[in-house]
Amino acid sequence: MMYSLLLPIPAMTAPSKAIDMEPDARMKRIVSFANEFNVDRNTPIRRYYQSGVQMLRMADIYYAEEAHEKAYILYLKYLTLFVEKVRSC
């Protein structure tokens, strides 16, 4: 459960699909993809915190490897999780 927020990233950024898109459409796709997850009220907040820490670690690694799109997606997922979704539970 903890890593369910992280799994879809490599599949989404397949170069054959994403690079051929217009910049506006690509950005909309990235943002909508980063927001596609649900928060379960029955899951302890600690588990979401651990998942958030893991997301930041992975995003930092992607950024250091210059995989900026993957890093952006993870940073956006992190922000969405803690600013919007967990707060509203």
PDB file with one MODEL, atoms N, CA, C and O in Angstrom:
MODEL        1
ATOM      1  N   MET A   1       0.827  -1.200   0.000  1.00  0.00           N
ATOM      2  CA  MET A   1       0.000   0.000   0.000  1.00  0.00           C
ATOM      3  C   MET A   1       0.861   1.249   0.000  1.00  0.00           C
ATOM      4  O   MET A   1       0.537   2.231  -0.667  1.00  0.00           O
ATOM      5  N   MET A   2       1.937   1.218   0.731  1.00  0.00           N
ATOM      6  CA  MET A   2       2.777   2.395   0.884  1.00  0.00           C
ATOM      7  C   MET A   2       3.368   2.843  -0.448  1.00  0.00           C
ATOM      8  O   MET A   2       3.513   4.042  -0.686  1.00  0.00           O
ATOM      9  N   TYR A   3       3.707   1.905  -1.310  1.00  0.00           N
ATOM     10  CA  TYR A   3       4.373   2.263  -2.543  1.00  0.00           C
ATOM     11  C   TYR A   3       3.421   2.405  -3.721  1.00  0.00           C
ATOM     12  O   TYR A   3       3.869   2.616  -4.848  1.00  0.00           O
ATOM     13  N   SER A   4       2.129   2.294  -3.489  1.00  0.00           N
ATOM     14  CA  SER A   4       1.177   2.379  -4.587  1.00  0.00           C
ATOM     15  C   SER A   4       1.191   3.743  -5.269  1.00  0.00           C
ATOM     16  O   SER A   4       0.793   3.850  -6.429  1.00  0.00           O
ATOM     17  N   LEU A   5       1.638   4.780  -4.579  1.00  0.00           N
ATOM     18  CA  LEU A   5       1.710   6.106  -5.172  1.00  0.00           C
ATOM     19  C   LEU A   5       2.886   6.223  -6.136  1.00  0.00           C
ATOM     20  O   LEU A   5       2.915   7.127  -6.971  1.00  0.00           O
ATOM     21  N   LEU A   6       3.848   5.321  -6.028  1.00  0.00           N
ATOM     22  CA  LEU A   6       5.079   5.443  -6.793  1.00  0.00           C
ATOM     23  C   LEU A   6       5.114   4.573  -8.046  1.00  0.00           C
ATOM     24  O   LEU A   6       5.850   4.892  -8.979  1.00  0.00           O
ATOM     25  N   LEU A   7       4.366   3.518  -8.099  1.00  0.00           N
ATOM     26  CA  LEU A   7       4.525   2.517  -9.137  1.00  0.00           C
ATOM     27  C   LEU A   7       4.327   2.974 -10.575  1.00  0.00           C
ATOM     28  O   LEU A   7       5.124   2.564 -11.419  1.00  0.00           O
ATOM     29  N   PRO A   8       3.345   3.779 -10.927  1.00  0.00           N
ATOM     30  CA  PRO A   8       3.081   4.022 -12.342  1.00  0.00           C
ATOM     31  C   PRO A   8       4.056   4.940 -13.069  1.00  0.00           C
ATOM     32  O   PRO A   8       3.912   5.097 -14.281  1.00  0.00           O
ATOM     33  N   ILE A   9       5.007   5.539 -12.435  1.00  0.00           N
ATOM     34  CA  ILE A   9       5.832   6.553 -13.068  1.00  0.00           C
ATOM     35  C   ILE A   9       6.607   6.071 -14.295  1.00  0.00           C
ATOM     36  O   ILE A   9       6.523   6.733 -15.330  1.00  0.00           O
ATOM     37  N   PRO A  10       7.357   4.964 -14.254  1.00  0.00           N
ATOM     38  CA  PRO A  10       8.091   4.571 -15.455  1.00  0.00           C
ATOM     39  C   PRO A  10       7.197   4.289 -16.658  1.00  0.00           C
ATOM     40  O   PRO A  10       7.578   4.605 -17.785  1.00  0.00           O
ATOM     41  N   ALA A  11       6.042   3.714 -16.452  1.00  0.00           N
ATOM     42  CA  ALA A  11       5.155   3.399 -17.569  1.00  0.00           C
ATOM     43  C   ALA A  11       4.593   4.662 -18.205  1.00  0.00           C
ATOM     44  O   ALA A  11       4.383   4.700 -19.417  1.00  0.00           O
ATOM     45  N   MET A  12       4.350   5.678 -17.421  1.00  0.00           N
ATOM     46  CA  MET A  12       3.755   6.908 -17.941  1.00  0.00           C
ATOM     47  C   MET A  12       4.707   7.664 -18.841  1.00  0.00           C
ATOM     48  O   MET A  12       4.271   8.284 -19.811  1.00  0.00           O
ATOM     49  N   THR A  13       5.967   7.631 -18.553  1.00  0.00           N
ATOM     50  CA  THR A  13       6.920   8.463 -19.267  1.00  0.00           C
ATOM     51  C   THR A  13       7.585   7.722 -20.430  1.00  0.00           C
ATOM     52  O   THR A  13       8.732   8.008 -20.774  1.00  0.00           O
ATOM     53  N   ALA A  14       6.878   6.787 -21.026  1.00  0.00           N
ATOM     54  CA  ALA A  14       7.426   6.082 -22.172  1.00  0.00           C
ATOM     55  C   ALA A  14       7.731   7.083 -23.280  1.00  0.00           C
ATOM     56  O   ALA A  14       6.836   7.805 -23.719  1.00  0.00           O
ATOM     57  N   PRO A  15       8.980   7.138 -23.738  1.00  0.00           N
ATOM     58  CA  PRO A  15       9.379   8.159 -24.716  1.00  0.00           C
ATOM     59  C   PRO A  15       8.563   8.145 -25.997  1.00  0.00           C
ATOM     60  O   PRO A  15       8.326   9.201 -26.585  1.00  0.00           O
ATOM     61  N   SER A  16       8.133   6.988 -26.438  1.00  0.00           N
ATOM     62  CA  SER A  16       7.395   6.930 -27.699  1.00  0.00           C
ATOM     63  C   SER A  16       6.060   7.667 -27.623  1.00  0.00           C
ATOM     64  O   SER A  16       5.558   8.133 -28.646  1.00  0.00           O
ATOM     65  N   LYS A  17       5.483   7.780 -26.440  1.00  0.00           N
ATOM     66  CA  LYS A  17       4.197   8.441 -26.306  1.00  0.00           C
ATOM     67  C   LYS A  17       4.341   9.906 -25.921  1.00  0.00           C
ATOM     68  O   LYS A  17       3.668  10.762 -26.495  1.00  0.00           O
ATOM     69  N   ALA A  18       5.197  10.206 -24.968  1.00  0.00           N
ATOM     70  CA  ALA A  18       5.256  11.547 -24.389  1.00  0.00           C
ATOM     71  C   ALA A  18       6.000  12.564 -25.251  1.00  0.00           C
ATOM     72  O   ALA A  18       5.595  13.725 -25.299  1.00  0.00           O
ATOM     73  N   ILE A  19       7.047  12.177 -25.915  1.00  0.00           N
ATOM     74  CA  ILE A  19       7.882  13.134 -26.639  1.00  0.00           C
ATOM     75  C   ILE A  19       7.184  13.671 -27.883  1.00  0.00           C
ATOM     76  O   ILE A  19       7.449  14.801 -28.294  1.00  0.00           O
ATOM     77  N   ASP A  20       6.312  12.897 -28.483  1.00  0.00           N
ATOM     78  CA  ASP A  20       5.644  13.317 -29.708  1.00  0.00           C
ATOM     79  C   ASP A  20       4.496  14.289 -29.473  1.00  0.00           C
ATOM     80  O   ASP A  20       3.885  14.762 -30.432  1.00  0.00           O
ATOM     81  N   MET A  21       4.192  14.595 -28.217  1.00  0.00           N
ATOM     82  CA  MET A  21       3.061  15.461 -27.897  1.00  0.00           C
ATOM     83  C   MET A  21       3.472  16.928 -27.899  1.00  0.00           C
ATOM     84  O   MET A  21       4.643  17.268 -27.731  1.00  0.00           O
ATOM     85  N   GLU A  22       2.475  17.786 -28.094  1.00  0.00           N
ATOM     86  CA  GLU A  22       2.697  19.228 -27.962  1.00  0.00           C
ATOM     87  C   GLU A  22       2.998  19.534 -26.497  1.00  0.00           C
ATOM     88  O   GLU A  22       2.511  18.827 -25.615  1.00  0.00           O
ATOM     89  N   PRO A  23       3.792  20.573 -26.216  1.00  0.00           N
ATOM     90  CA  PRO A  23       4.158  20.888 -24.827  1.00  0.00           C
ATOM     91  C   PRO A  23       2.967  21.101 -23.895  1.00  0.00           C
ATOM     92  O   PRO A  23       2.983  20.628 -22.758  1.00  0.00           O
ATOM     93  N   ASP A  24       1.935  21.806 -24.359  1.00  0.00           N
ATOM     94  CA  ASP A  24       0.762  22.040 -23.504  1.00  0.00           C
ATOM     95  C   ASP A  24       0.055  20.733 -23.158  1.00  0.00           C
ATOM     96  O   ASP A  24      -0.299  20.497 -22.002  1.00  0.00           O
ATOM     97  N   ALA A  25      -0.147  19.894 -24.156  1.00  0.00           N
ATOM     98  CA  ALA A  25      -0.821  18.619 -23.934  1.00  0.00           C
ATOM     99  C   ALA A  25       0.020  17.708 -23.045  1.00  0.00           C
ATOM    100  O   ALA A  25      -0.506  16.994 -22.190  1.00  0.00           O
ATOM    101  N   ARG A  26       1.313  17.743 -23.258  1.00  0.00           N
ATOM    102  CA  ARG A  26       2.215  16.919 -22.444  1.00  0.00           C
ATOM    103  C   ARG A  26       2.172  17.354 -20.982  1.00  0.00           C
ATOM    104  O   ARG A  26       2.130  16.513 -20.085  1.00  0.00           O
ATOM    105  N   MET A  27       2.183  18.661 -20.739  1.00  0.00           N
ATOM    106  CA  MET A  27       2.138  19.166 -19.373  1.00  0.00           C
ATOM    107  C   MET A  27       0.808  18.812 -18.708  1.00  0.00           C
ATOM    108  O   MET A  27       0.786  18.427 -17.539  1.00  0.00           O
ATOM    109  N   LYS A  28      -0.294  18.937 -19.438  1.00  0.00           N
ATOM    110  CA  LYS A  28      -1.599  18.562 -18.890  1.00  0.00           C
ATOM    111  C   LYS A  28      -1.633  17.078 -18.544  1.00  0.00           C
ATOM    112  O   LYS A  28      -2.192  16.686 -17.520  1.00  0.00           O
ATOM    113  N   ARG A  29      -1.038  16.265 -19.392  1.00  0.00           N
ATOM    114  CA  ARG A  29      -0.993  14.822 -19.145  1.00  0.00           C
ATOM    115  C   ARG A  29      -0.178  14.512 -17.895  1.00  0.00           C
ATOM    116  O   ARG A  29      -0.572  13.675 -17.083  1.00  0.00           O
ATOM    117  N   ILE A  30       0.947  15.181 -17.745  1.00  0.00           N
ATOM    118  CA  ILE A  30       1.795  14.962 -16.576  1.00  0.00           C
ATOM    119  C   ILE A  30       1.068  15.366 -15.296  1.00  0.00           C
ATOM    120  O   ILE A  30       1.080  14.627 -14.312  1.00  0.00           O
ATOM    121  N   VAL A  31       0.444  16.526 -15.311  1.00  0.00           N
ATOM    122  CA  VAL A  31      -0.257  17.015 -14.119  1.00  0.00           C
ATOM    123  C   VAL A  31      -1.435  16.105 -13.775  1.00  0.00           C
ATOM    124  O   VAL A  31      -1.631  15.764 -12.608  1.00  0.00           O
ATOM    125  N   SER A  32      -2.212  15.711 -14.770  1.00  0.00           N
ATOM    126  CA  SER A  32      -3.344  14.826 -14.475  1.00  0.00           C
ATOM    127  C   SER A  32      -2.860  13.468 -13.982  1.00  0.00           C
ATOM    128  O   SER A  32      -3.479  12.869 -13.103  1.00  0.00           O
ATOM    129  N   PHE A  33      -1.762  12.983 -14.541  1.00  0.00           N
ATOM    130  CA  PHE A  33      -1.197  11.714 -14.089  1.00  0.00           C
ATOM    131  C   PHE A  33      -0.734  11.803 -12.642  1.00  0.00           C
ATOM    132  O   PHE A  33      -0.945  10.872 -11.865  1.00  0.00           O
ATOM    133  N   ALA A  34      -0.114  12.898 -12.280  1.00  0.00           N
ATOM    134  CA  ALA A  34       0.393  13.071 -10.919  1.00  0.00           C
ATOM    135  C   ALA A  34      -0.733  13.168  -9.902  1.00  0.00           C
ATOM    136  O   ALA A  34      -0.516  12.901  -8.720  1.00  0.00           O
ATOM    137  N   ASN A  35      -1.923  13.541 -10.335  1.00  0.00           N
ATOM    138  CA  ASN A  35      -3.058  13.691  -9.420  1.00  0.00           C
ATOM    139  C   ASN A  35      -3.959  12.460  -9.367  1.00  0.00           C
ATOM    140  O   ASN A  35      -4.955  12.463  -8.643  1.00  0.00           O
ATOM    141  N   GLU A  36      -3.634  11.422 -10.110  1.00  0.00           N
ATOM    142  CA  GLU A  36      -4.497  10.243 -10.192  1.00  0.00           C
ATOM    143  C   GLU A  36      -4.193   9.234  -9.089  1.00  0.00           C
ATOM    144  O   GLU A  36      -3.608   8.184  -9.351  1.00  0.00           O
ATOM    145  N   PHE A  37      -4.580   9.543  -7.883  1.00  0.00           N
ATOM    146  CA  PHE A  37      -4.508   8.579  -6.799  1.00  0.00           C
ATOM    147  C   PHE A  37      -5.482   8.997  -5.716  1.00  0.00           C
ATOM    148  O   PHE A  37      -5.869  10.161  -5.616  1.00  0.00           O
ATOM    149  N   ASN A  38      -5.866   8.030  -4.915  1.00  0.00           N
ATOM    150  CA  ASN A  38      -6.817   8.283  -3.843  1.00  0.00           C
ATOM    151  C   ASN A  38      -6.168   8.037  -2.492  1.00  0.00           C
ATOM    152  O   ASN A  38      -5.241   7.237  -2.365  1.00  0.00           O
ATOM    153  N   VAL A  39      -6.663   8.729  -1.503  1.00  0.00           N
ATOM    154  CA  VAL A  39      -6.199   8.548  -0.139  1.00  0.00           C
ATOM    155  C   VAL A  39      -7.256   7.754   0.605  1.00  0.00           C
ATOM    156  O   VAL A  39      -8.433   8.114   0.606  1.00  0.00           O
ATOM    157  N   ASP A  40      -6.830   6.677   1.234  1.00  0.00           N
ATOM    158  CA  ASP A  40      -7.734   5.834   2.011  1.00  0.00           C
ATOM    159  C   ASP A  40      -7.750   6.324   3.452  1.00  0.00           C
ATOM    160  O   ASP A  40      -6.711   6.368   4.110  1.00  0.00           O
ATOM    161  N   ARG A  41      -8.910   6.686   3.932  1.00  0.00           N
ATOM    162  CA  ARG A  41      -9.027   7.210   5.304  1.00  0.00           C
ATOM    163  C   ARG A  41      -8.661   6.173   6.351  1.00  0.00           C
ATOM    164  O   ARG A  41      -8.336   6.536   7.481  1.00  0.00           O
ATOM    165  N   ASN A  42      -8.704   4.896   6.005  1.00  0.00           N
ATOM    166  CA  ASN A  42      -8.384   3.833   6.954  1.00  0.00           C
ATOM    167  C   ASN A  42      -6.888   3.551   7.054  1.00  0.00           C
ATOM    168  O   ASN A  42      -6.454   2.815   7.941  1.00  0.00           O
ATOM    169  N   THR A  43      -6.110   4.121   6.166  1.00  0.00           N
ATOM    170  CA  THR A  43      -4.660   3.933   6.197  1.00  0.00           C
ATOM    171  C   THR A  43      -4.059   4.930   7.180  1.00  0.00           C
ATOM    172  O   THR A  43      -4.377   6.119   7.135  1.00  0.00           O
ATOM    173  N   PRO A  44      -3.196   4.452   8.062  1.00  0.00           N
ATOM    174  CA  PRO A  44      -2.586   5.362   9.039  1.00  0.00           C
ATOM    175  C   PRO A  44      -1.777   6.462   8.348  1.00  0.00           C
ATOM    176  O   PRO A  44      -1.130   6.221   7.328  1.00  0.00           O
ATOM    177  N   ILE A  45      -1.820   7.658   8.910  1.00  0.00           N
ATOM    178  CA  ILE A  45      -1.102   8.802   8.339  1.00  0.00           C
ATOM    179  C   ILE A  45       0.391   8.537   8.286  1.00  0.00           C
ATOM    180  O   ILE A  45       1.080   9.050   7.404  1.00  0.00           O
ATOM    181  N   ARG A  46       0.895   7.750   9.208  1.00  0.00           N
ATOM    182  CA  ARG A  46       2.324   7.416   9.228  1.00  0.00           C
ATOM    183  C   ARG A  46       2.753   6.730   7.929  1.00  0.00           C
ATOM    184  O   ARG A  46       3.857   6.953   7.434  1.00  0.00           O
ATOM    185  N   ARG A  47       1.881   5.906   7.394  1.00  0.00           N
ATOM    186  CA  ARG A  47       2.202   5.218   6.148  1.00  0.00           C
ATOM    187  C   ARG A  47       2.316   6.206   4.990  1.00  0.00           C
ATOM    188  O   ARG A  47       3.181   6.063   4.126  1.00  0.00           O
ATOM    189  N   TYR A  48       1.440   7.205   4.979  1.00  0.00           N
ATOM    190  CA  TYR A  48       1.536   8.238   3.945  1.00  0.00           C
ATOM    191  C   TYR A  48       2.795   9.079   4.132  1.00  0.00           C
ATOM    192  O   TYR A  48       3.427   9.489   3.159  1.00  0.00           O
ATOM    193  N   TYR A  49       3.148   9.328   5.374  1.00  0.00           N
ATOM    194  CA  TYR A  49       4.381  10.069   5.639  1.00  0.00           C
ATOM    195  C   TYR A  49       5.586   9.296   5.103  1.00  0.00           C
ATOM    196  O   TYR A  49       6.453   9.875   4.450  1.00  0.00           O
ATOM    197  N   GLN A  50       5.643   7.995   5.376  1.00  0.00           N
ATOM    198  CA  GLN A  50       6.749   7.166   4.885  1.00  0.00           C
ATOM    199  C   GLN A  50       6.786   7.144   3.359  1.00  0.00           C
ATOM    200  O   GLN A  50       7.856   7.191   2.752  1.00  0.00           O
ATOM    201  N   SER A  51       5.625   7.074   2.761  1.00  0.00           N
ATOM    202  CA  SER A  51       5.538   7.097   1.303  1.00  0.00           C
ATOM    203  C   SER A  51       6.031   8.435   0.752  1.00  0.00           C
ATOM    204  O   SER A  51       6.704   8.480  -0.278  1.00  0.00           O
ATOM    205  N   GLY A  52       5.690   9.523   1.448  1.00  0.00           N
ATOM    206  CA  GLY A  52       6.145  10.853   1.037  1.00  0.00           C
ATOM    207  C   GLY A  52       7.651  10.991   1.118  1.00  0.00           C
ATOM    208  O   GLY A  52       8.276  11.568   0.228  1.00  0.00           O
ATOM    209  N   VAL A  53       8.235  10.466   2.177  1.00  0.00           N
ATOM    210  CA  VAL A  53       9.704  10.493   2.321  1.00  0.00           C
ATOM    211  C   VAL A  53      10.342   9.728   1.173  1.00  0.00           C
ATOM    212  O   VAL A  53      11.330  10.175   0.591  1.00  0.00           O
ATOM    213  N   GLN A  54       9.773   8.576   0.853  1.00  0.00           N
ATOM    214  CA  GLN A  54      10.300   7.763  -0.249  1.00  0.00           C
ATOM    215  C   GLN A  54      10.154   8.494  -1.587  1.00  0.00           C
ATOM    216  O   GLN A  54      11.054   8.433  -2.425  1.00  0.00           O
ATOM    217  N   MET A  55       9.037   9.176  -1.790  1.00  0.00           N
ATOM    218  CA  MET A  55       8.836   9.935  -3.023  1.00  0.00           C
ATOM    219  C   MET A  55       9.895  11.022  -3.172  1.00  0.00           C
ATOM    220  O   MET A  55      10.442  11.212  -4.259  1.00  0.00           O
ATOM    221  N   LEU A  56      10.187  11.735  -2.085  1.00  0.00           N
ATOM    222  CA  LEU A  56      11.204  12.788  -2.149  1.00  0.00           C
ATOM    223  C   LEU A  56      12.582  12.222  -2.440  1.00  0.00           C
ATOM    224  O   LEU A  56      13.344  12.808  -3.209  1.00  0.00           O
ATOM    225  N   ARG A  57      12.906  11.100  -1.840  1.00  0.00           N
ATOM    226  CA  ARG A  57      14.211  10.456  -2.122  1.00  0.00           C
ATOM    227  C   ARG A  57      14.321  10.077  -3.591  1.00  0.00           C
ATOM    228  O   ARG A  57      15.329  10.349  -4.243  1.00  0.00           O
ATOM    229  N   MET A  58      13.272   9.448  -4.100  1.00  0.00           N
ATOM    230  CA  MET A  58      13.301   9.040  -5.513  1.00  0.00           C
ATOM    231  C   MET A  58      13.344  10.254  -6.437  1.00  0.00           C
ATOM    232  O   MET A  58      14.053  10.242  -7.443  1.00  0.00           O
ATOM    233  N   ALA A  59      12.598  11.286  -6.106  1.00  0.00           N
ATOM    234  CA  ALA A  59      12.583  12.494  -6.928  1.00  0.00           C
ATOM    235  C   ALA A  59      13.965  13.144  -6.948  1.00  0.00           C
ATOM    236  O   ALA A  59      14.413  13.610  -7.996  1.00  0.00           O
ATOM    237  N   ASP A  60      14.638  13.179  -5.807  1.00  0.00           N
ATOM    238  CA  ASP A  60      15.989  13.731  -5.755  1.00  0.00           C
ATOM    239  C   ASP A  60      16.960  12.924  -6.613  1.00  0.00           C
ATOM    240  O   ASP A  60      17.833  13.486  -7.274  1.00  0.00           O
ATOM    241  N   ILE A  61      16.803  11.621  -6.595  1.00  0.00           N
ATOM    242  CA  ILE A  61      17.661  10.762  -7.430  1.00  0.00           C
ATOM    243  C   ILE A  61      17.380  11.017  -8.905  1.00  0.00           C
ATOM    244  O   ILE A  61      18.309  11.166  -9.698  1.00  0.00           O
ATOM    245  N   TYR A  62      16.096  11.068  -9.278  1.00  0.00           N
ATOM    246  CA  TYR A  62      15.752  11.358 -10.673  1.00  0.00           C
ATOM    247  C   TYR A  62      16.299  12.717 -11.105  1.00  0.00           C
ATOM    248  O   TYR A  62      16.804  12.863 -12.219  1.00  0.00           O
ATOM    249  N   TYR A  63      16.199  13.700 -10.230  1.00  0.00           N
ATOM    250  CA  TYR A  63      16.701  15.032 -10.555  1.00  0.00           C
ATOM    251  C   TYR A  63      18.211  15.011 -10.767  1.00  0.00           C
ATOM    252  O   TYR A  63      18.719  15.615 -11.712  1.00  0.00           O
ATOM    253  N   ALA A  64      18.922  14.319  -9.893  1.00  0.00           N
ATOM    254  CA  ALA A  64      20.381  14.209 -10.016  1.00  0.00           C
ATOM    255  C   ALA A  64      20.780  13.483 -11.304  1.00  0.00           C
ATOM    256  O   ALA A  64      21.821  13.779 -11.890  1.00  0.00           O
ATOM    257  N   GLU A  65      19.955  12.541 -11.735  1.00  0.00           N
ATOM    258  CA  GLU A  65      20.215  11.805 -12.978  1.00  0.00           C
ATOM    259  C   GLU A  65      19.689  12.545 -14.204  1.00  0.00           C
ATOM    260  O   GLU A  65      19.745  12.026 -15.319  1.00  0.00           O
ATOM    261  N   GLU A  66      19.181  13.748 -13.997  1.00  0.00           N
ATOM    262  CA  GLU A  66      18.620  14.594 -15.048  1.00  0.00           C
ATOM    263  C   GLU A  66      17.396  13.985 -15.726  1.00  0.00           C
ATOM    264  O   GLU A  66      17.130  14.247 -16.899  1.00  0.00           O
ATOM    265  N   ALA A  67      16.656  13.171 -14.977  1.00  0.00           N
ATOM    266  CA  ALA A  67      15.366  12.662 -15.441  1.00  0.00           C
ATOM    267  C   ALA A  67      14.319  13.618 -14.876  1.00  0.00           C
ATOM    268  O   ALA A  67      13.555  13.275 -13.974  1.00  0.00           O
ATOM    269  N   HIS A  68      14.307  14.819 -15.432  1.00  0.00           N
ATOM    270  CA  HIS A  68      13.518  15.902 -14.862  1.00  0.00           C
ATOM    271  C   HIS A  68      12.014  15.651 -14.883  1.00  0.00           C
ATOM    272  O   HIS A  68      11.308  16.066 -13.964  1.00  0.00           O
ATOM    273  N   GLU A  69      11.526  14.991 -15.900  1.00  0.00           N
ATOM    274  CA  GLU A  69      10.094  14.735 -15.965  1.00  0.00           C
ATOM    275  C   GLU A  69       9.655  13.793 -14.846  1.00  0.00           C
ATOM    276  O   GLU A  69       8.640  14.034 -14.193  1.00  0.00           O
ATOM    277  N   LYS A  70      10.409  12.734 -14.624  1.00  0.00           N
ATOM    278  CA  LYS A  70      10.085  11.805 -13.540  1.00  0.00           C
ATOM    279  C   LYS A  70      10.195  12.496 -12.187  1.00  0.00           C
ATOM    280  O   LYS A  70       9.361  12.278 -11.307  1.00  0.00           O
ATOM    281  N   ALA A  71      11.215  13.323 -12.017  1.00  0.00           N
ATOM    282  CA  ALA A  71      11.375  14.062 -10.761  1.00  0.00           C
ATOM    283  C   ALA A  71      10.204  15.001 -10.552  1.00  0.00           C
ATOM    284  O   ALA A  71       9.667  15.083  -9.448  1.00  0.00           O
ATOM    285  N   TYR A  72       9.803  15.705 -11.587  1.00  0.00           N
ATOM    286  CA  TYR A  72       8.674  16.630 -11.489  1.00  0.00           C
ATOM    287  C   TYR A  72       7.393  15.906 -11.088  1.00  0.00           C
ATOM    288  O   TYR A  72       6.636  16.391 -10.247  1.00  0.00           O
ATOM    289  N   ILE A  73       7.156  14.758 -11.685  1.00  0.00           N
ATOM    290  CA  ILE A  73       5.960  13.984 -11.367  1.00  0.00           C
ATOM    291  C   ILE A  73       5.956  13.594  -9.892  1.00  0.00           C
ATOM    292  O   ILE A  73       4.932  13.717  -9.220  1.00  0.00           O
ATOM    293  N   LEU A  74       7.080  13.132  -9.394  1.00  0.00           N
ATOM    294  CA  LEU A  74       7.129  12.736  -7.984  1.00  0.00           C
ATOM    295  C   LEU A  74       6.972  13.927  -7.049  1.00  0.00           C
ATOM    296  O   LEU A  74       6.259  13.834  -6.050  1.00  0.00           O
ATOM    297  N   TYR A  75       7.623  15.042  -7.354  1.00  0.00           N
ATOM    298  CA  TYR A  75       7.458  16.236  -6.519  1.00  0.00           C
ATOM    299  C   TYR A  75       5.996  16.694  -6.523  1.00  0.00           C
ATOM    300  O   TYR A  75       5.458  17.090  -5.489  1.00  0.00           O
ATOM    301  N   LEU A  76       5.370  16.636  -7.687  1.00  0.00           N
ATOM    302  CA  LEU A  76       3.971  17.043  -7.791  1.00  0.00           C
ATOM    303  C   LEU A  76       3.059  16.078  -7.035  1.00  0.00           C
ATOM    304  O   LEU A  76       2.118  16.512  -6.371  1.00  0.00           O
ATOM    305  N   LYS A  77       3.329  14.774  -7.129  1.00  0.00           N
ATOM    306  CA  LYS A  77       2.565  13.790  -6.361  1.00  0.00           C
ATOM    307  C   LYS A  77       2.700  14.064  -4.866  1.00  0.00           C
ATOM    308  O   LYS A  77       1.717  13.992  -4.128  1.00  0.00           O
ATOM    309  N   TYR A  78       3.905  14.374  -4.425  1.00  0.00           N
ATOM    310  CA  TYR A  78       4.152  14.663  -3.017  1.00  0.00           C
ATOM    311  C   TYR A  78       3.325  15.867  -2.562  1.00  0.00           C
ATOM    312  O   TYR A  78       2.642  15.817  -1.539  1.00  0.00           O
ATOM    313  N   LEU A  79       3.399  16.930  -3.327  1.00  0.00           N
ATOM    314  CA  LEU A  79       2.635  18.130  -2.978  1.00  0.00           C
ATOM    315  C   LEU A  79       1.129  17.869  -2.986  1.00  0.00           C
ATOM    316  O   LEU A  79       0.412  18.302  -2.084  1.00  0.00           O
ATOM    317  N   THR A  80       0.670  17.175  -3.987  1.00  0.00           N
ATOM    318  CA  THR A  80      -0.747  16.860  -4.073  1.00  0.00           C
ATOM    319  C   THR A  80      -1.181  16.013  -2.887  1.00  0.00           C
ATOM    320  O   THR A  80      -2.243  16.240  -2.307  1.00  0.00           O
ATOM    321  N   LEU A  81      -0.365  15.046  -2.533  1.00  0.00           N
ATOM    322  CA  LEU A  81      -0.697  14.171  -1.424  1.00  0.00           C
ATOM    323  C   LEU A  81      -0.846  14.947  -0.125  1.00  0.00           C
ATOM    324  O   LEU A  81      -1.851  14.801   0.572  1.00  0.00           O
ATOM    325  N   PHE A  82       0.143  15.771   0.209  1.00  0.00           N
ATOM    326  CA  PHE A  82       0.142  16.399   1.527  1.00  0.00           C
ATOM    327  C   PHE A  82      -0.562  17.753   1.587  1.00  0.00           C
ATOM    328  O   PHE A  82      -1.031  18.146   2.655  1.00  0.00           O
ATOM    329  N   VAL A  83      -0.646  18.458   0.496  1.00  0.00           N
ATOM    330  CA  VAL A  83      -1.315  19.758   0.533  1.00  0.00           C
ATOM    331  C   VAL A  83      -2.811  19.609   0.268  1.00  0.00           C
ATOM    332  O   VAL A  83      -3.616  20.319   0.871  1.00  0.00           O
ATOM    333  N   GLU A  84      -3.190  18.707  -0.616  1.00  0.00           N
ATOM    334  CA  GLU A  84      -4.595  18.586  -0.984  1.00  0.00           C
ATOM    335  C   GLU A  84      -5.290  17.378  -0.369  1.00  0.00           C
ATOM    336  O   GLU A  84      -6.296  17.527   0.324  1.00  0.00           O
ATOM    337  N   LYS A  85      -4.766  16.196  -0.616  1.00  0.00           N
ATOM    338  CA  LYS A  85      -5.514  14.980  -0.325  1.00  0.00           C
ATOM    339  C   LYS A  85      -5.519  14.601   1.158  1.00  0.00           C
ATOM    340  O   LYS A  85      -6.592  14.354   1.707  1.00  0.00           O
ATOM    341  N   VAL A  86      -4.381  14.545   1.815  1.00  0.00           N
ATOM    342  CA  VAL A  86      -4.334  14.151   3.227  1.00  0.00           C
ATOM    343  C   VAL A  86      -4.989  15.204   4.089  1.00  0.00           C
ATOM    344  O   VAL A  86      -5.672  14.886   5.063  1.00  0.00           O
ATOM    345  N   ARG A  87      -4.785  16.433   3.738  1.00  0.00           N
ATOM    346  CA  ARG A  87      -5.376  17.534   4.508  1.00  0.00           C
ATOM    347  C   ARG A  87      -6.892  17.489   4.519  1.00  0.00           C
ATOM    348  O   ARG A  87      -7.517  17.863   5.511  1.00  0.00           O
ATOM    349  N   SER A  88      -7.475  17.046   3.452  1.00  0.00           N
ATOM    350  CA  SER A  88      -8.937  17.035   3.352  1.00  0.00           C
ATOM    351  C   SER A  88      -9.574  15.818   4.025  1.00  0.00           C
ATOM    352  O   SER A  88     -10.797  15.758   4.152  1.00  0.00           O
ATOM    353  N   CYS A  89      -8.771  14.856   4.454  1.00  0.00           N
ATOM    354  CA  CYS A  89      -9.325  13.651   5.101  1.00  0.00           C
ATOM    355  C   CYS A  89      -9.739  13.916   6.520  1.00  0.00           C
ATOM    356  O   CYS A  89     -10.222  13.012   7.201  1.00  0.00           O
TER     357      CYS A  89
ENDMDL
END
